[in-house]
């Protein structure tokens, strides 16, 4: 499967969603100093050792670690930390327009990009967790306008990176005679985004290089890719796609299926209902589904069904790649997957 790249989460959240059991806060909530940095570093060292291409440094300004993931350590601090403690993996920082101004982020990113010789990319996250906006004094725009604002955010950063002096006057952002030093190392910033709504498709078609997709079956994922590609083609552009998937790799298909059935049976209805209320600010994602696997995690990763023996999972990944999935966004908790599937992706 040539052309496949991989991504994983930076381990900065203070707990994952607990839809199938009681909420469990991680040790990140209480650790400090060397114990904390050791805890933050070990999984990333493992990812580099496994050959993972991208590390996504997410930003959850506030989270329950129950129906959604817990709050995270700050995305800027953590990206800078991982830049200093890694040597190969490319760092993707999730940035919420509305919480940051684009010109200072352009300068921060340029500094990081130069220090890492091109290992920085941005995930421009328009935002769906509406409660966060008021908590941090950020302006909560209507859904589609958040994507318009994100488009302007990207235009300012790319203008600042691409021109020695840059001025811009948009609806949401203005800069005048911006001269940015240091200049970035990379000639062009690599831009990721999420979202599956029409507003997200229009933003991607105009501005982004990659689209992060929630998990799902091939017919759903293929339909989204086709729709986004059509919008990009009308503008003479191409897009690439990264899909979230949680592997459950066992010796046999039957063993894996039995395990996932037990997980579905243990879903807490009250946590699921709370999650559905919590994500109501999103459109096109987390839509009601007859597939019980969508209930097991906050990004529908099990619904991609990388479930079964190594052979079955590789066949499934090949089918997604044929549809246009060039990056698999994966947690790295399944050791059989790490040992028996990951090394075969590029062979």
Helices and strands as residue ranges (DSSP letters): E 5-9, G 27-29, H 33-49, E 54-57, H 75-85, E 90-95, H 102-116, E 120-124, H 130-135, H 143-162, E 166-169, E 174-178, E 191-193, H 198-207, E 210-213, H 218-233, E 240-245, E 248-249, H 253-265, H 269-278, G 292-295, G 301-304, E 307-308, H 310-323, E 325-330, H 335-340, G 342-344
